[in-house]
């Protein structure tokens, strides 16, 4: 990805996010009204449901709201493939909605237009990271990005086919990273078991 303010590659162009996407802030139904939470029917994402520094494929959430909670509160139903970005308190967690879902007010939903691949945008937001995104809030220590500032974010926009190619490459890289993390975790677990077995034998004088 080109850095903001630099000349884009041939065929690319810089646009403002609000020119090619729609953004909406999530909302929270009142916790005082049980009708808004029971029965739990609709995924309701909070920053706790998203891991840092990776593109989260969002199918579920820790808490769900009811249909009444969606229809009678500030909560909104984001369509499939909405890009989810935490923009309050914890800034910079990124996800892609893999089904229609809702989110709380700490998350902004970015609904991509015809010229933007959602995964391409999500990876670019990850590239900016927490530090880059906080600049939208005015300082490197900002704790909130409002919708006006979010819509003013410059994004590099190549042709759709190029966006898809970049996404495919980054997906392959992320798959390798996940595999390495899993292998590392398995190795660490095996080393812990081996260490415990050695200690057990040592205590028995073997």
Residue pairs with C-beta under 8 A, 6 or more apart in sequence:
1 123
1 124
1 127
1 156
2 8
2 9
2 12
2 156
4 14
4 132
4 154
5 154
8 14
8 156
8 158
9 158
11 158
11 159
11 162
12 156
12 157
12 158
12 162
13 156
13 157
14 154
14 155
14 156
14 157
15 154
15 155
15 157
16 151
16 152
16 153
16 154
16 155
17 23
17 110
17 150
17 151
17 152
17 153
17 154
17 155
18 150
18 151
18 152
20 112
20 113
20 115
20 116
20 155
20 157
21 83
21 110
21 111
21 112
21 113
21 116
21 121
22 110
22 111
22 113
23 108
23 109
23 110
23 111
23 147
23 150
23 151
24 76
24 78
24 108
24 109
24 111
24 147
25 87
25 105
25 107
25 108
25 109
25 147
26 45
26 74
26 75
26 76
26 78
26 102
26 103
26 104
26 105
26 106
26 107
26 108
26 109
27 73
27 74
27 75
27 76
27 102
27 104
27 105
28 73
28 74
28 75
28 104
28 105
29 36
29 37
29 65
29 69
29 70
29 72
29 73
29 74
29 75
30 36
30 73
31 37
33 69
35 66
35 68
35 69
36 65
36 66
36 68
36 69
36 72
36 73
37 63
37 64
37 65
37 66
37 69
38 66
39 66
40 63
40 64
40 65
40 66
41 64
41 65
41 66
41 67
42 64
42 65
42 66
42 67
42 69
42 70
42 77
42 101
42 102
43 58
43 59
43 60
43 61
43 64
43 99
43 101
43 102
44 61
44 63
44 64
44 65
44 69
44 75
44 101
44 102
44 103
44 104
45 58
45 61
45 84
45 95
45 97
45 101
45 102
45 103
45 104
45 107
46 61
46 62
46 63
46 103
46 104
46 106
46 107
47 86
47 89
47 90
47 93
47 106
47 107
48 62
49 56
49 58
49 60
49 61
49 62
49 95
50 56
50 58
50 84
50 86
50 93
50 94
50 95
51 93
52 92
52 93
52 130
53 126
53 129
54 94
54 126
54 174
55 94
55 95
55 96
55 119
55 122
55 123
55 126
55 174
56 84
56 93
56 94
56 95
56 96
57 95
57 96
57 98
58 84
58 95
58 96
58 97
58 98
58 101
59 98
59 99
61 101
65 75
65 102
69 75
70 76
70 77
70 102
74 105
75 102
75 103
75 104
76 102
76 103
76 109
77 100
77 101
77 102
78 84
78 97
78 100
78 101
78 102
78 103
78 109
78 111
79 97
79 100
79 111
80 97
80 98
80 99
80 100
81 96
81 97
81 98
81 112
81 118
82 96
82 97
82 101
82 109
82 110
82 111
82 112
82 118
83 94
83 95
83 96
83 97
83 109
83 110
83 111
83 112
83 118
83 121
83 122
83 125
84 93
84 94
84 95
84 96
84 97
84 103
84 107
84 108
84 109
84 110
85 92
85 93
85 94
85 95
85 107
85 108
85 110
85 125
85 133
85 150
86 92
86 93
86 94
86 106
86 107
86 108
87 106
87 107
87 108
87 133
87 144
87 145
87 146
87 150
88 105
88 106
88 107
88 143
88 144
88 145
89 106
89 143
89 144
90 106
91 130
91 133
91 134
91 137
91 142
91 143
91 144
91 145
92 125
92 128
92 129
92 130
92 133
92 134
94 122
94 125
94 126
95 122
96 118
96 119
96 122
97 109
103 109
108 145
108 147
108 150
110 121
110 150
112 118
112 121
115 157
115 160
116 155
116 157
116 163
117 160
117 163
117 164
117 167
119 167
119 170
119 171
120 163
120 164
120 166
120 167
121 155
123 166
123 167
123 170
124 155
124 156
125 133
131 140
133 145
134 140
134 141
134 142
134 145
135 142
136 142
136 145
136 149
136 150
136 152
136 153
137 143
137 144
137 145
137 146
137 149
138 149
157 163
158 166
